[in-house]
Amino acid sequence: MPPGGDVRPADPLGRYADADRPARTDRPWVVANFVTALDGSVAVAGKVGELSTPVDQDLFGLLRSLADAVLVGAGTVRAEGYGPVRLGADQRAGRTARGRTPVPPIAVVSRSLDLDLDRPLFTRADPRTIVVAPAAADRKRRTAVAEVADVVHAGDAYVDLPDALAQLRRRGVEILLTEGGPLLLAELLAADLVDELCLTLVPRLGGDPVHLLPGPLPGGLRSMALDHVIEADGQLLLRYLVEAGRT
Ligand SMILES: NC(=O)c1ccc[n+]([C@@H]2O[C@H](COP(=O)([O-])OP(=O)(O)OC[C@H]3O[C@@H](n4cnc5c(N)ncnc54)[C@H](OP(=O)(O)O)[C@@H]3O)[C@@H](O)[C@H]2O)c1
């Protein structure tokens, strides 16, 4: 049984809000949040929708409410039609009381800058959406993106994620939530930039053959330590810590 491992607490999600996330100075504390089917599939017909459940949606919103920014790969932005973060009145008020913006900005990682700039993610976001792009990104597109978003430059051919995260930290981001997708998660793990993995396992099988990670990680398997498991309506809400898994 994990620490505090009773699987049906009165407030199932309270543990996520109460968890210790030590502030770092070099980069934000990075939380990765994913939902998967039992076979590890992360999408059905190209989208998360059919996998997500009310409990997972609550967790998704709660983790967003705790974050100073939400980092996401452009593939997921395109597949899911990402918009600005929306939170309930209580969560917005709680953030404001903690000196945060009412909602965290989305930060999109992209090299192609193939982003639909007419969508609310760019026309309605407050705070403005951040686009993290490498020097090699198309100059014309970069200029267009800079009209509607804050652009963070990191890396040459591709985004250098350690540099990008250091820059986000300097902008005041202490807790960075990443919502994927698999390609971005793999890169973050490979660069040793993930502190916490919040995985919701839903009792479904047979989604797309797109899994949590696109393939083996450079450097071999990573170990993580289970911090808690919560059972809710047949789903398992798992919180793993990376540092504790190293020992
Ligand atoms: N179940 C879940 O919790 C969950 C969560 C997220 C996503 N998903 C699913 O995952 C699928 C999308 O996954 P994905 O792996 O294709 O997408 P992804 O990781 O969201 O995005 C990949 C894209 O991000 C950009 N990117 C990533 N690393 C970069 C770097 N170092 N430098 C520059 N650009 C970088 C590139 O964008 P450009 O092509 O623009 O250069 C790349 O093509 C969708 O079906 C989505 O529904 C599921």
The ligand as a MOL file (V3000), in Angstrom:
LIG
                    3D

  0  0  0     0  0            999 V3000
M  V30 BEGIN CTAB
M  V30 COUNTS 48 52 0 0 0
M  V30 BEGIN ATOM
M  V30 1 N -4.6460 10.9660 -23.4440 0
M  V30 2 C -3.9980 12.0740 -23.1830 0
M  V30 3 O -3.8740 12.4540 -22.0010 0
M  V30 4 C -3.4050 12.8880 -24.3150 0
M  V30 5 C -2.7050 14.0540 -24.0050 0
M  V30 6 C -2.1800 14.7990 -25.0740 0
M  V30 7 C -2.3320 14.3830 -26.3860 0
M  V30 8 N -3.0190 13.2490 -26.6310 0 CHG=1
M  V30 9 C -3.1740 12.7860 -28.0250 0
M  V30 10 O -1.8990 12.6930 -28.6140 0
M  V30 11 C -1.9930 12.9740 -30.0150 0
M  V30 12 C -0.9650 14.0330 -30.4120 0
M  V30 13 O 0.3100 13.6080 -30.0430 0
M  V30 14 P 1.6810 14.0580 -30.7220 0
M  V30 15 O 2.7480 13.2500 -30.0570 0
M  V30 16 O 1.5350 14.0730 -32.1750 0 CHG=-1
M  V30 17 O 1.7200 15.5490 -30.3420 0
M  V30 18 P 2.4870 16.5320 -29.3940 0
M  V30 19 O 3.5790 15.9550 -28.5730 0
M  V30 20 O 1.4040 17.2730 -28.7220 0
M  V30 21 O 3.0610 17.4760 -30.5140 0
M  V30 22 C 4.1430 17.1640 -31.3440 0
M  V30 23 C 4.5180 18.4610 -31.9890 0
M  V30 24 O 4.9930 19.3820 -30.9970 0
M  V30 25 C 6.0290 20.1680 -31.5390 0
M  V30 26 N 7.2580 19.8450 -30.8290 0
M  V30 27 C 7.4470 18.8980 -29.8660 0
M  V30 28 N 8.7190 18.9500 -29.4350 0
M  V30 29 C 9.3350 19.9240 -30.1290 0
M  V30 30 C 10.6430 20.4710 -30.1340 0
M  V30 31 N 11.6050 20.0140 -29.3090 0
M  V30 32 N 10.9190 21.4850 -30.9950 0
M  V30 33 C 9.9710 21.9680 -31.8010 0
M  V30 34 N 8.6990 21.5050 -31.8460 0
M  V30 35 C 8.4040 20.5000 -31.0070 0
M  V30 36 C 6.1140 19.8350 -33.0080 0
M  V30 37 O 5.1680 20.7070 -33.5940 0
M  V30 38 P 5.2250 21.2450 -35.1060 0
M  V30 39 O 4.7920 20.0730 -35.9200 0
M  V30 40 O 4.2390 22.3720 -35.1290 0
M  V30 41 O 6.6200 21.6790 -35.3810 0
M  V30 42 C 5.6310 18.3830 -33.0210 0
M  V30 43 O 5.1540 17.9780 -34.2760 0
M  V30 44 C -3.4010 13.4060 -30.2790 0
M  V30 45 O -4.1450 12.3270 -30.7850 0
M  V30 46 C -3.9190 13.7750 -28.8910 0
M  V30 47 O -5.3070 13.5640 -28.8030 0
M  V30 48 C -3.5430 12.4910 -25.6190 0
M  V30 END ATOM
M  V30 BEGIN BOND
M  V30 1 1 1 2
M  V30 2 2 2 3
M  V30 3 1 2 4
M  V30 4 1 4 5
M  V30 5 2 4 48
M  V30 6 2 5 6
M  V30 7 1 6 7
M  V30 8 2 7 8
M  V30 9 1 8 9
M  V30 10 1 8 48
M  V30 11 1 9 10
M  V30 12 1 9 46
M  V30 13 1 10 11
M  V30 14 1 11 12
M  V30 15 1 11 44
M  V30 16 1 12 13
M  V30 17 1 13 14
M  V30 18 2 14 15
M  V30 19 1 14 16
M  V30 20 1 14 17
M  V30 21 1 17 18
M  V30 22 2 18 19
M  V30 23 1 18 20
M  V30 24 1 18 21
M  V30 25 1 21 22
M  V30 26 1 22 23
M  V30 27 1 23 24
M  V30 28 1 23 42
M  V30 29 1 24 25
M  V30 30 1 25 26
M  V30 31 1 25 36
M  V30 32 1 26 27
M  V30 33 1 26 35
M  V30 34 2 27 28
M  V30 35 1 28 29
M  V30 36 1 29 30
M  V30 37 2 29 35
M  V30 38 1 30 31
M  V30 39 2 30 32
M  V30 40 1 32 33
M  V30 41 2 33 34
M  V30 42 1 34 35
M  V30 43 1 36 37
M  V30 44 1 36 42
M  V30 45 1 37 38
M  V30 46 2 38 39
M  V30 47 1 38 40
M  V30 48 1 38 41
M  V30 49 1 42 43
M  V30 50 1 44 45
M  V30 51 1 44 46
M  V30 52 1 46 47
M  V30 END BOND
M  V30 END CTAB
M  END
